[in-house]
Amino acid sequence: MADMARLRCPWRVGALSIGFSVAIIFFVLVEMHMFVTQQKYANRASFAVESEEGCQRELRKLGDKILTQQTTLFELKKFDGFWFVICNIVVMSGVDEKARLEEDNRVLGTELEDFQNKEQLAKISGSSKLGPVAAVVIMACNRPDYLERTLKSVTKYHKDVAEKFPLFVSQDGSNQDVMDTARSFSSVNFLQHLDENPPKTRNPGEIIAYYKIASHYKWALTQLFNKRDFRRVVILGDDMEISPDFFSYFEATAPLLDTDKTLLAISSWNDNGQEKFVSDPEQLYRSDFFPGLGWMLTKSTWEELAPKWPNAYWDDWLRLKENRKGRQVIRPEVCRTYNFGEQGSSLGQFYEQYLKSIKLNNVNVDWRSKDLNYLKKGQFNPIFNSLVSKAAIIPASQALTEANYGEGDIRVQYYSLVEFKYLAHEFGIFEDTKDGIPRTAYNGVIVFRWKGQKRVFLTDFFQQLDTIETL
């Protein structure tokens, strides 16, 4: 019996040893498989780190997860108890852990690929988190030569800001030369407005072009704001050249338009921007008069205006008090656009007298370094009021003499729009008014330069400066 016991004991030990050996081999194979799998994703993570600095924080998280899995796996080497029990634990736990780790690594690998794909997409699109500053649309119809001149001017400065200011040409009608011109510029997105129901004039003898223009504007702005969901749009005519700092000017003033609800738009134009009336390229003002000719508005303002958009004369309509609702426009002293459209729907109105001599800014102002908070209504009014109040009050009969030979800023009061037009004619500025508002006026004050640095303020006697709200 003792012999039989001795024979059975070695057999049991041998069997136990074989089972343990198998378990160990199986464990080693599992470990090697996991090492290869982990190495595969570790290589991918390494590639992502080298190729994109922005991925590093995410990849560190993934690396921490993999390291945790490795630690868990190696913890399985710590075992106690009977050999038979250990073999079962190793085998069963190894199988379960293998399946779990493979699934986790599959998920982590998918996350890594998705992250890399998103980073690559961001590279391709070049879009910032906030998206473009504004779409820029050039409104065109049937003047291919004018459009080409405008596009050459715009694209000269557009290349470096293409992602911030997507460029569009919106054509009204089917003039083939206009279409070919627009499409010859690679940076241009082309829109075409084909009116199935051409507008009709309300009164005999009216110029139908004004009706077509209003219809085209409504269609184009609807396309950009509602169909393409831009936050802001800058509108240009097909007869305009721009300044070197045109785009940075609009980028710098965009936040004002978003946050100051007393603003209707941002304009690049000064109606009294003739060379003899301007000097400071960094000076900006608020104005009750909507100038147009290169301007930016927001989607929220468009959603207010679109339902009641007029059939014609959209710019004069926008100048009505009922549509402005007490809001102003930011405008520069020196224009950021130049209008060369001598031939057009307005038949050259004002061109020779006022538009031809407009000064286009040629200084590349670094608007990013400028604090423009002074243009907010609560801060602008005290500053502006102080400038006007410090100017010497001069009788209208002596205005020109004092402007030519006196020193310092002058202030000339007018008592009616008739008297304003007389003074405007004497100095040579725009005499035109819309809904009782002179061009460039702010609370009845029209400001322009005279002989370089001197300011001339034409002020409405019945609009006292201390009545201008400062809140």
DRENPAKE-248109 format. One record per residue: residue in one letter; x, y, z of N, C-alpha, C in turn. Coordinates in steps of 0.1 Angstrom, whole numbers, plus 5000, padded with zeros to 4 digits. Example, Ala and Ser with C-alpha at 12.3 -4.5 7.8 and 13.67 -1.06 7.14 Angstrom:
2
a513249435078512349555078513249675078s512849785071513749895071512950005079
***
This chain:
471
m500849885000500050005000500950135000a501950115008502950235008503550254994d503850144987504450154974503450224964m502150174966501150234957500950384960a501050424973500950564976502050644970r503350584971504450654965504350664950l503750564943503550574929502550684925r501450694933500350794930500850934933c501650954943502151084947502951154936p503951084930504651144919503751174907w502851084905501951114894501151244896r500651264908499951384911500751504910v502051494915502951604914503251644900g503451534892503751554878502651624870a501451574873500251634867500051774871l500351804883500151944888501252034882s502451974880503552054874503252084859i502651984852502252004838501252114837g500252094846499152194845499652334848f500552344857501052474860501952534849s502652444843503452484831502652534820v501552464817500552504806500052644810a499652654822499052784826500052894824i501352874828502352974827502553014813i502652904804502852934790501653014784f500452974788499253044783499353194788f499753214800499853344806500853424798v501953364795503053434788502553474774l501853384767501253414754500253534755v499453524765498453634767499153774769e500253764777501053884780501653934767m502253844759502953884747501853944737h500753884736499653934727499254074732m499054094745498654224750499754324747f501054284749502154374746502154424732v501954324723501954364708500754464706t499554434711498454514709498654654715q499154664727499454784734500554864726q501554794721502654854714502054924701k501054854695500454914683499855044686y499055054696498455184699499355284705a500455234712501455324717502155394706n502455314695503055374683502155484676r500855454676499955554670499955674679a499955654692499955774701501155854699s502355784698503555854696503555944683f502955884672502855954660501956084661a500856064669500056184671500756294679v501556254689502256354697503256434688e503956354679504956424671504256514660s503156474656502456554645501656664649e501156664661500156774665500356804680e500856924683501056954697499756964705g498656994697497357004704496856874709c497356764705496856634709497456584722q498556654727499356594737498556564750r497656654754496956624767496056504765e495356494754494456374752495256244752l496456254745497256134744497856084757r498156184766498556154779497556074787k496256114785495156044792495055904787l495255884773495155754768496355664773g497555724774498655654779498555614793d497855704801497655664815496655544816k495655534807494755424807495455294804i496355304794497155184790498055134801l498655234807499555204818498855134830t497655184832496855124843496554974839q496254954826495954814822497154724824q498354774820499554704822499754664837t499554764845499754734860498754624864t497554634860496554534864496954394859l497454384847497954254841499054194849f500054284853501154234860500854194874e499754254880499354214893498954074894l498554014882498153874882499253774885k500553824885501653744888501753714903k501053794911501153784925500053684930f500553564933499553464936500053374948d499153324956499453234967498453114967g498653014975497752904977498252784970f497352694968497652564962497852584947w498752494941499152504927497852484918f497052394922495852364914494952484913v494752544925493952664925494552774917i495852794918496552904911496352884896c496552754892496452734877495052774872n494052744880492652784875492452934875i493052994886492853144886493553204875v494853164872495553224861494853204848v494453074845493853044833492553124831m491653124841490353184839490453334840s491353394849491453534849492153584837g493153504832493853544820492953564808v492053464807491053474796490153594797d489653614809488753724811489453864809e490653864815491453994814491854024800k492153914792492553934778491353994770a490153934773489053984765488754134769r488854164782488554304787489554404781l490854364782491854454777491754474762e491454374755491354384740490154484737e489054464744487954554742488254704746d488954714757489354854761490354914751n491254834746492254884736491554924723r490554844720489754874707489055014709v488455034720487755164723488755274723l489955254730490955364730491555394717g491655284709492255304695491255384687t489955354689488955434681488955574685e489055604699489055734704490255814698l491355744697492555814692492455844678e491855754670491655784656490655894654d489655894661488656004660489256144664f490056144674490756264678491656314667q492456224661493356254650492556314638n491456244635490656294624490056434626k489656464639489156594642490256704640e491456664645492556754644492956784629q492856684621493156694607492056784600l490756754604489756834599489856984602a490257014614490457154618491657214610k492657134607493757184599493257224585i492457134579491957154566491057274565s490057284574489157394574489757524578g490757524587491357644592490457734600s489257684604488357764611488657774626s488557894631488757904646487457864653k487557854666486457804674485257894672l485558024670484458124669483958134655g484558074645484158084631484658204625p484258234612484658354605484158484612v484958584610484458714615483258764608a483258754595482058794587482258744572a481158724566481258694551481358834545v482058844534482158964526481458944512v480459014509479758994496479859124488i480259104475480359204465479059194457m478259304457476959294449477259344435a476959254425477259284411475959264403c476059324391474959304381475459294367n475859404361476159404346477359484343r478359504352479559584350480759494352p481159414343482259324345483559394347d483759504340485059584342485159644356y484059694361484059744375484259634385l483559514383483759404392485159354392e485859354381487259304380488159404388r487959534387488759624394488459614409t487259594413486959574427487559444433l487459334425488059204430489559214431k490159284422491659294423492059374435s491259474439491559544451491359464463v490159394464489859314476490759194477t491059124467491859004468493359034471k493759164468495059204471495359194486y494359214494494459214509493759094516h493059014508492258914513492958784516k494058754510494658624511494958584525d495558674533495958644547494758634556v493558674552492458674561491258594555a491558504545490558434538489658344547e490258294558489458204567488558294576k488958414579488158504587487058574579f487358594566486358664558486158594545p485258494545484958424533484358524523l484858514510484458614500483458564490f482458644488481358604479481158714468v480758674456480158774447478758724444s477858814446476458784443475958864431q475658794420475258854408473758854406d473258974402471858984399471758974384g471058874379470958854365471858754359s471958744346472758644339473858694330n474358814332475358864324476558764324q476958714312477958604312479358664315d479658784311480958844314481158864329v480058904336480158924350480358784357m479658684353479858554358481258504356d481758514344483158474341484158544349t483958674351484858754359484958704373a483758684379483658644393484358504395r484158414385484658274387486158274383s486658374377488058374374488958394386f488358434397489158454410488858334419s489958264422489858134429489258144443s489458264449488958274463487558314464v486858334453485458384453484458264453n483458284462482258194461481158264454f480658204444479758274434478258244438l477458344439475958344441475358404429q474158354425473458414413471958434417h471558554415470158584418469358604405l468458504402467658514390466158534395d465658654393464358684398463258634388e462558534393461458484384460358584382n460158664392459058774391459758904392p460258964381460959094381460059204388p460659284396459859384403459259494393k458259554398457659664390457659794398t457859904391457960034398456560074403r456560144414455360184421454760304414n455560394408455060514402455660524388p454960584378455460594365456760684364g457660644356458860724355459960684365e459760604374460760564384461860474377i463060474382464060394377463960254383i463760154375463460014380464659954387a465860004383467059954389467059954404y466460064410466460074425465559954431y464559914423463759804428464459674427k465259654416465959534414467159524425i467759634428468759634438468259594451a467159654455466559614468466159464469s465659414458465259274458466559184459h467559224451468859154452469459154466y469459264472470059274486469359184495k468059184495467259094504467658944501w467658914489467958774485469358734490a470358814487471758784490471958774505l471458874513471558864527470858754533t469758714528469058594532469858464530q470558464518471458344515472558334526l473158444529474358444538473958434553f472958504557472558494571471758364574n470758344566469858234569470158094563k470758094551471057964545472457924549r473358014551474757974554475158014569d474258074575474358104590475558184594f475958284587477058374591476458464602r477358504611476958594622476958734618r477858774608477958904604478258904589v477859014582478159024567478559164564v479659174556480159304551479759314537i479059424533478459444520479259554513l479759514500480459604492479759614478g479859724472479359744458480459694448d480059674436481059624426481859734420d481859854426482559974421483360034433m484059944441484759994452486059934454e487060024458488359974462488459984477i489359904483489459904497490859944502s490959974514492260014520493059894525p494359914528495159804533494659744547d493959824555493559784568491959764568f491359744557489959724555489459604564f490159494563489659374570489959384585s491159434589491459444603490559554610y490059654602489159754607487859684611f487359604602486059534605486159424616e487359364616487559264627487659324641a488259444641488459514654487159574659t486259614650484959684654483859584656a484059454651482959354652482459334666p483359324676482859304690481959424695l482259544690481359654694479959634689l479859594676478559564670477759464678d478459364683477859254690477359294704t478159384711477859414725477159544727d477259644718476659774720475359774712k474259754719472959744712472459884707t473259994710472860124704473460144690l474160034685474760044672473959964662l473760034650473059964639473959894630a475159954627476059894617477459954619i478459894613479759954612480059994597s480460114595480760154581482160194578s482660174566483960204562484060344555w482860414555482760534547482460654555n482960774550482660904555482260984544d480961034544480461114533481261244531n481861294542482661414541484161374542g484461264535485861214536486761264525q486461374519487361434508488661464515e489661464507491061474512491261604520k490561714516490761844523490061844537f489161744540488461744552488861634562v489961564559490361454568491861454570s492361394581493761384583494161264592d493361224602493661124612493160994608p493960894603493460764599493060674611e493260714623492860634634491660684641q491060794637489960854643488660794638l487860754648486460694645485460774652y484260774647483160854653481860764652r480860814660479560764659478760854651s477760804644476960894635475460844635d474560934634473160904633472760874618f473660914609473360894595474060764590f473160684584473760554578474360584565p475760564564476460604551476460494541g476360364545476460254535477860254529l477960204516479260204509480360134516g480160004519481059924526480759924541w479759834545479259834559478959694563m478959674577478759544583477559544592l476759444592475659424601475559284606t474859264617474759134624473559064619k473558934622472358844619471158894626s471358924639470158964647469559094642t470359184637469759304631469059274618w469659184610469059144597467659074600e467558994610466358924613465259024617e465659144622464659254625464259324613l465259344603464959424592464259344580a464659224579464259144567462759134565p461959114575460459104573459859234567k460459344569459859474564460759534554w461659464548462659514538461859584527p462259694522461459774512461659724498n460759764489460759714475461759804467a462159914473463160004465463760104475y464860164471465560264479465860214493w466460104494466760034507467660124516d468560194510469560274518468860394525d467960464517467260574523466260524533w465660404531464760344540465360314553l466660274553467360234565467760364573r467760474566468060604573466860664580l465660604578464460664585464560634600k464060734608464160714622463360594627e462260554620461460444625462260314623n463260304614464060184613465360194620r465960314622467160324630466860304645k465760354649465260334663466360384673g466960504669467860564678469260514678r469460414669470860354669471760434659q473060414662474060484654474960394646v475760454638476760374630478160424634i479160334634480560374636481060404622r481760514621482360554608483760614610p484660594600485960654602486060794597e487160864602487360994596487860974582v488860884580489460864566488760734561c488260734549487460624544488360504542r487760384544488460254541487960194528t487060274521486660234508486660354499y486760334486486760434476485760394465n484760484462483760454452484160514439f484460434429484760484415483660464405g482460444410481260414402480660534396e481360594386480760714379479560674371q479560554365478460504357477660404365g476360424367475560324375474160364375s473360304384471960324385471660464390s472560534398472360664402472760774392l473260724381473560814370474660924374g475560874382476660964386476361074395q475161064402474761164412475861184423f476261304425477261344435478761304431y478961234420480261174418481361284416e481161374407482161474404482261574416q481161604423481261704433481761654446y481461524450481861474463482661344462l482261244454482861114455484261104449k484461174438485761164431486961204440s486761294449487861354457487961284470i487261174473487361104486488761054487k489261064499490561004502490460864507l491060764501491160624505492360614514n492160564526493260544536494360464530n495560504532496760424527497660384538v497260404550498060364562497460234568n498360144570497960014575497860014590v496860064596496660084610496559954617d497259934628497259814636496059814645w494859784640493659794648493659704660r494459594659494459494670495059554683s495859654681496459724693495659834698k494559864692493759984696492659944706d492460024716491360004725490160084720l489160024715488060094708486860104718n487060074730485860084740485360224741y486160324737485760464738484560494728l484360404719483260424709481960374715k481960304726480660264732479960394737k478660394735477960524737478260584751g478260514761478460564775479760634776q480860594769482160654769482360754759f481760734747481960824736481360964738n480160964744479461094745480261194753p480761164765481461264773482761314766i483461224759484661264751484261354740f483261314732482861404721482261534726n481461534736480961654741482061754746s483061694752484261774756484961844745l485161774734485761824722484961944716v483661924715482762024710482762154719s482662124732482562234742483762324742k484962264740486162334740486462424728a485662394717485862474705485262614706a485962714700485462854701484162874693i483162934699481862954692482063074682i481763054670481963164659480663184652p480263314650479063344642479163284628a478063254622478063194609478663284599s478463414600478963514591480563524591q481163474602482663484603483263344602a482463244599482963104600484163074591l484063104578485063074569486363154572t486163284576487363364579488163304591e487363274601487963214613488663084610a487963004602488462864598489762884591n489862984582491063004574492263064582y491963154591492963234597493063224612g492063164619492163154633492963034638e493063014651493762904656492762824665g492962694664492162604672490862564666d490162464672488862424667487862534668i486862524659485762624660484462554659r483462624665482062574666481162674660v480362634650479462724643478062664645q477162744651475762694654474862724642y473962634639472862654629471562634636y470562714631469262724638468162654630s468462604618467562524610468362444599l467662354593468362284582468662364570v467862474568468162564558469562634560e469762674573470962744576472162644576f471862514580472862414579473362404564k472362394555472762374541473562494536y473262614541474062734537475462714542l475662674555477062654560477762544553a477062434550477662324543478162364529h477362444522477762494509478962584510e479062664521480162754522481462674524f481362574532482562494535482862384524g481862344517481962254506481762104510i481062084521480661954525479361914520f478861794522477561744517476461834523e475561884515474461954519473161864522d473361744517472161654517471761614531t470461594533469961544546468861434543k468661334552467661234551466861224564d465661234563464761234574465161334585g465661454580466061554589467461544595i468261444590469561414596470661454585p471561544588472661574578473561454578r474261444567475261334565476361354576t476761244582477761234592477361284606a476161344607475761414620475561314631y475961354643475761284655475061384665n473861354669473061454677473161594672g473061604659473061744653474361804651v475461734654476861784653477461714640i477961804631478761754620480161804622v481161704621482561744624483361704611f484261794608485261774597486461854600r487561814593488861884595488962004585w489762104589489962214580491462254580k492062244569493562274568494362194577g494162064576495061974583494461924596q494761994608494361934621493162004627k492862124623491762204630490462134627r489562124638488262064636487262184635v486262154626485062244625483862164630f483162224639481862154644480762244640l479862194632478562254629477562194638t476962274647476162224658474762274657d473762194660472362234660472062304673f471662434672471462514684470462454693f469462384687468362334695468662194701q469762144698470162014703471362044712q471162084724472262114734473061994737l474362014739475261904741474961824754d474461894764474161824777472961744776t472161744765471061654764471361524757i472661504753473061384747473261284758e472561174757472561064768473961014769t474360984781475660934784475660794790l474460734790474360594796473960494784
***
